[in-house]
Amino acid sequence: MQFPCQGLSNDQIKHYILHCPSDFGGSKRETELACQLFPQKFKDGHLVYSKLNSDERQELYSLQRAHATWFLDRGNLSVTSAKCKKFTARESKICEECDKLRNNSRFRDAISMQRATEKTFKYIPKRHIQDNRLVQLLGDDKLKTLYGNAIDEESDKCNMWTKLAEYGKKGAFKTNKTFSELVELMLQIKKIQEQGKSKRAVRYSEHLHHFFSLLSDSSREYGIFRKMLVGMDPRSIR
């Protein structure tokens, strides 16, 4: 019997995915590939990103991705090999190629490396996150943690609400408008449910409407976010 390969996932890998700006890893160095693509622009072997126009930047990104060793699946918070077989007969539901990543030194280094925090996220070069809407919008560590708890099939909703309560005690709601309004929205929906009313009565602020509109570009991830963190119906966004 064949099973869809589910890739690698554990707490360390989930943390890596939620804090990594790129959607792939294990590629060749950006400078090396840029000099290979545009030797006339970088004769001295040093990459100056501002010398590239938008088409050249996209070409460089595509080449980097083509040389990737693994890919990050933010929908399932798992990592798959670039050579993933997609299906496997293994009971673990992890194909042989993905399983090999466990012994890949670059992969082990990547998942153990200290990642950007809420305070340092703003210093990441924009070119590394411009193609990843989810990472851009979940730049806040608190939102990443809630998203991680929401998507974790091994935990239940109580885990997310426990973490939410912890943030409330620490006054986390006061410093981030998106986070604060999401919490208010969840409380609003909870009251509506307790009163036996339809969710059509829910009112979304202009700020959250804009937030959900941007996040919905990542349709798969948004589906998970909407299910657990009370997002808008995509039909209501457009």
Residue pairs with C-beta under 8 A, 6 or more apart in sequence:
1 89
2 87
2 88
2 89
3 87
3 88
3 89
3 90
3 93
4 86
4 87
4 93
5 80
5 84
5 85
5 86
5 87
5 88
5 93
5 94
5 95
5 98
6 76
6 78
6 93
6 94
7 73
7 76
7 78
7 79
7 80
7 81
7 84
7 94
7 98
8 78
8 79
8 80
8 94
8 98
8 99
8 101
8 102
9 76
9 77
9 78
9 79
12 111
12 112
13 77
13 78
13 79
13 111
14 77
14 148
14 152
15 111
15 115
15 148
16 72
16 79
16 110
16 111
16 113
16 115
17 72
17 73
17 74
17 77
17 78
17 79
18 77
18 138
18 144
18 145
18 147
18 148
19 115
19 116
19 117
19 144
20 72
20 110
20 115
20 135
21 116
21 124
21 128
21 129
21 132
21 135
22 72
22 128
22 132
23 71
23 72
23 74
23 131
23 132
24 64
24 65
24 68
24 70
24 71
24 72
24 82
25 68
25 69
25 70
25 71
25 72
25 79
25 106
25 107
25 110
26 68
26 69
26 70
26 82
26 104
26 106
26 107
26 110
27 33
27 64
27 65
27 67
27 68
27 69
28 64
28 67
30 47
30 60
30 64
31 42
31 45
31 46
31 47
33 60
33 63
33 64
33 67
34 41
34 42
34 47
34 52
34 60
35 42
35 45
35 47
36 63
37 56
37 59
37 60
37 63
38 51
38 52
38 56
41 48
41 51
41 52
42 48
42 51
49 57
49 125
49 127
52 60
57 127
61 131
68 82
69 81
69 82
69 101
69 104
69 106
69 107
70 79
70 80
70 81
70 82
70 101
70 104
70 107
71 79
71 80
71 81
71 82
72 79
73 79
73 80
74 134
74 135
74 218
74 221
75 151
75 220
75 221
75 224
76 151
77 148
77 151
77 152
79 98
79 101
79 107
79 111
80 98
81 95
81 97
81 98
81 100
81 101
83 97
84 95
84 97
84 98
85 95
85 96
85 97
86 95
87 95
88 94
88 95
88 96
90 96
90 99
92 99
101 107
102 108
116 123
116 124
117 141
118 139
118 140
118 141
118 142
121 139
122 139
129 135
129 136
130 136
133 214
133 215
133 217
133 218
134 215
134 218
134 221
136 214
137 143
137 211
137 214
137 215
138 144
138 147
140 176
140 178
140 179
142 167
142 172
142 176
142 179
143 176
143 178
143 179
143 182
145 163
146 160
146 163
146 164
146 229
147 224
147 225
147 229
149 155
149 159
149 160
149 163
150 157
150 160
150 224
150 225
150 227
150 228
150 229
151 224
151 228
152 159
157 228
160 228
164 183
164 186
167 173
167 179
168 183
172 179
173 179
173 180
173 183
174 180
177 207
178 207
178 208
178 211
181 205
181 207
181 208
182 208
182 229
182 230
185 202
185 204
185 208
185 230
186 229
186 230
188 202
188 203
189 199
189 202
189 230
192 198
192 199
192 201
192 202
193 199
204 212
204 232
208 232
209 232
209 237
212 222
212 226
212 231
212 232
212 237
213 237
213 238
215 221
215 222
215 225
215 231
216 222
216 231
216 232
216 234
216 237
219 234
222 231
222 234
225 231
226 232
226 233
226 234
